[in-house]
Amino acid sequence: MNTRPVLAALLLAAAVAGTTAAPTAQARGYVAISVGVPPPPPRYERVLVRPGYVWAPGGWRWRHTRYVWVPGRWLVARPGWRYVPARWAPYGPRWVLRAGYWSR
């Protein structure tokens, strides 16, 4: 019995199954910003309640050599989740920006 065609068919089937069952890749980026100067006090923005949305407050961001204010924005609400806004946190003698995220 000639096993070459059977072996070739099995290898082809394994190759196809390996490509279709492979999990999708997820890219996650994280950039840490560390600054030696504390951020200025936050500005408070007055907003009205908007059903179905969550307000992500604005904050200070480090651009080149100074802080600049970035205004807040509306995010689509995620039922069962709450939004934790971005904040600057002391880390030793420096300040680090912690990005905003959704939490259960």
Secondary structure, DSSP 8 states (H G I E B T S, - for coil): ---HHHHHHHHHHHHHHHHHS------------EESS-------------TTEEEE--EEEEETTEEEEE--EEEE--TT-EEE--EEEEETTEEEEE--EEE-
